[in-house]
Amino acid sequence: MRFTFGILILVLTGCSLQRQHNYPMPYLNSIEESKRFTDSLRSSGIDQIIVYHKKHGMSPRDYFIFWFDTDLHLRQINATGIFKLNSWEMIGFYRGDGLFNFFKDNQIRMSQDSIPEDTWSHYPYSDIEVILQDSVTSLHLPNGIQSSENSGPYQFARLIESTLFNIERKTIWVPAEKKMKYYPKNYDPNKLKWQEWRLEKISKGEIWDD
């Protein structure tokens, strides 16, 4: 019994180590993929869309695309794939049109508020694009949700972040239209040969360097 248990521990440990070295490959241009996805929604007649994306340092750029027909829907797009929520069962409260109503109620204020650029901030910048029928509004927050508290765009970004936070506490992201790809099993980002291999793949457009 003790011998069998020991073998089980070794197997589980081996699986855990294998997962740790299974690096997702950034094979998608997230900018183009998010535009393609948004355009497909519009061509299918969806006319209430929010595209929220943020960038922090060297981390991948994440796009979150919300759209509303009779319910709220959501996709996450980054360089490693397109993802949907596993289930809305525990987060049905957030499936309403609250995000869109907030924007509509504060649209004039958002277009008038200015947000100063803060070059010292280490917080990620955020961008929001709101599509309502044929109207498109773009908002840029140079310091993301740490921008001026008195601005309409800041409050809108905080509402979006709060919605994402509460949704992600109740469910998980799973692959959707574009699946994840992975580096080879023996890939080691610390080794020079793999760094050169990666740069060659980037030059050929097989790996996306955001």
Phi, psi and omega in degrees: 000314180295321179297316179297319180296322179296318177298319180299318179298318179297319179296313181295321178296318178298319178296320180296316179295323179296320179294322181298330183257015178265087188277126175296140181262126179280083187261358183251145168275100188297331178295310181292321181295320180293322178293317179298318181293317179297316179299323179293324176296315181296320180292338178270003175100001177285126184235017173228102186223138172237126175248115182243125177219155185215156182219135180222107177059230183268001181289155180297151176280128179252131174250134174241119183248114176259140169215154185231127167241270170262344177221166174276137176235161186207139171229148170247130180234128170217189187292345183262354178157184174244133188232147175238168178281139181297322182199146173259005188303316184268358185231025182302335179302330185270008184273007179278189183257030183301319180299317181289322178294321177300316179297314181299320182290337185240017187298317181295315180298320181295324181287341182263333182290139175246143181241118181292146177283130182243097189290339183277344187293139176262005180282154182287145173282157179228148174229142181230131174239124181246124179248117176235107186056244181261004181265134178235124179242130179246133180233133178241128178242102186300335179242023177057224183283003174260013177287183185306127182293339184272359184268146177297315178301321178299313181295325178293315178297321178296322178295319178296314179298320179296318178298314179297318181300314182289326176294315184289343176286337188255345183209185182230162175272137177229154181303142180238244188294326178239118184283165177281145171242158184231153172296161175305153186300330181265015180295133178225108184295347181271350182266139184301319183297325179282330175295319177292321177299318180295316179298322178295319178296322178296316181297332179270357180079013180275339175234136183264124178256103185283000000 
